Amino acid sequence: MREYLIDGIKKIGLDYTDAKVDNLIKYLKYLMEYNSHTNLTAIRDAKDALEKHFLDSLLLQNLLIEKKCKKAIDIGTGAGFPGMVLAIFNPNIEFVLMDSVGKKTIFLQKVKELLNLENVTVVNSRAEDYIDDSNRESFDIGLCRGVSKLNVILEYMIPFIRIDGHFLAQKMAGTEEEDEARAALDILGAKIVTIHRYNLPNYRDERLVVEILKERTTDKKYPRRAGIALKKPL
């Protein structure tokens, strides 16, 4: 598994250290073990998990470096993708990993302790309940992989991002959710800058990263209370 991971990292074009690779392998092994008794991911095969979770998360690494990110939030992080993987790779960046499912945040807290990650804060909450004046418009980068449609997740995410910060939304190819998100982008004060197209390094599945720029402050009435964004998207 270690050589497979290193090969994938090299194919993506990333620098790495032995310590970072060691931590990713520890994380993988712990995930596989934990997933045997607590359902965190449908992927049961270690190689599939490396490719579709770990290396998939690292497709964002060069964008994080380019944006000179210091503080990032991953909403709906699940078992820690992409946030935990990127936190391992970027000890100089502060990460908030949020999920509303308790069994997932309990697992993430254990991973944080296992790997002694001082740059990770695990939050068990919905975005609508977590946001307040202390964290509104305070993050350089927002991360989210496959949680809800784009016009829904925008309402959860954009209020957390500072003006001139970015939301890097990971999507499967072919969802074509950008057009129906135009109204939400306008209301929340953001715009799509570009859509990056990547391929997984070994499986070659196509992945999209929708790069969204926060242009102006977001009205404090957003996000609306829990459940509204899903029922009545902007």
VENHU-V170307 format. One line per field, one symbol per residue. phi: phi as a letter, one per 30 degrees, with the letter a starting at -180 (. if undefined). psi: psi as a letter, one per 30 degrees, with the letter a starting at -180 (. if undefined). A space follows every 50 residues. Layout:
# VENHU-V170307
phi->???
psi->???
This chain:
# VENHU-V170307
phi->.dddddedddddjcdbbddddedddddeddddddddbbdcbddcddddde ddcddeddddeddddedhdcbbbccididjcdeddddddbddcdccccad ceddddeddddedechddccccbcadedcddaddcdhccdbcbabichde dddedddeddcddidbcccdbddjdhcdddcdddedddibbddacdcbbe dcdiedbcbddccdcbdceddcdddejdeddbed
psi->eeeeeeeeeeefhkllleeeeeeeeeeeeeeeeefffjjekfkfkeeeee efeeeeefffeeeeeefhkfklkjkhfbggkfeeeeeefiffkkkkjkkf jefeeeeeeeeeeeghjfgkkkkjlleffekafffkhfkekkkkjgjlle fefeeeeeffklkglkkjjkllkfehfeeffeeeeeefhllkeljkklkk eefgkkkkjjjkkjelkkkffkkllkfeeeeik.
